[in-house]
Amino acid sequence: MSIDANNATAQDFENAAQGYANSSWRWFILAAVIFYFFNWWAIIPLVFGIFAVVQSIGSTKQAGHLRGGTYTIPNPNNGAPDGNASNNPTSEI
């Protein structure tokens, strides 16, 4: 789930956040199955699941920053309505 931070819209970040959230569920289910059979080896997928949750939260926060106009990376969608400059009725196309 690679995003170009210089051109991404808020919806791109929200899609990535949902993908990371789905991935975290898969990691946690795998960790539970591994824990049932192999006990403490489940720590490995558990760490990946926690990392996916952190990435999901980060992507959601970046979408909010784009919508609020506080995104720190130069991006034409920063502060645009709904985080997408193509939604701006005053922009010249």
ChimeraX attribute file (.defattr): number of C-alpha atoms within 10 A of each C-alpha:
attribute: neighborCount
match mode: 1-to-1
recipient: residues
	/A:1	9
	/A:2	7
	/A:3	12
	/A:4	10
	/A:5	15
	/A:6	12
	/A:7	16
	/A:8	18
	/A:9	25
	/A:10	25
	/A:11	16
	/A:12	20
	/A:13	26
	/A:14	20
	/A:15	16
	/A:16	21
	/A:17	25
	/A:18	16
	/A:19	15
	/A:20	22
	/A:21	19
	/A:22	15
	/A:23	17
	/A:24	24
	/A:25	15
	/A:26	15
	/A:27	22
	/A:28	19
	/A:29	14
	/A:30	17
	/A:31	23
	/A:32	17
	/A:33	13
	/A:34	18
	/A:35	16
	/A:36	12
	/A:37	10
	/A:38	11
	/A:39	12
	/A:40	11
	/A:41	13
	/A:42	19
	/A:43	15
	/A:44	13
	/A:45	20
	/A:46	20
	/A:47	15
	/A:48	17
	/A:49	24
	/A:50	15
	/A:51	16
	/A:52	21
	/A:53	20
	/A:54	16
	/A:55	18
	/A:56	24
	/A:57	16
	/A:58	16
	/A:59	22
	/A:60	20
	/A:61	17
	/A:62	21
	/A:63	24
	/A:64	20
	/A:65	17
	/A:66	27
	/A:67	21
	/A:68	15
	/A:69	15
	/A:70	12
	/A:71	18
	/A:72	11
	/A:73	11
	/A:74	10
	/A:75	18
	/A:76	16
	/A:77	23
	/A:78	27
	/A:79	19
	/A:80	21
	/A:81	17
	/A:82	19
	/A:83	25
	/A:84	20
	/A:85	18
	/A:86	16
	/A:87	12
	/A:88	14
	/A:89	10
	/A:90	8
	/A:91	9
	/A:92	6
	/A:93	5
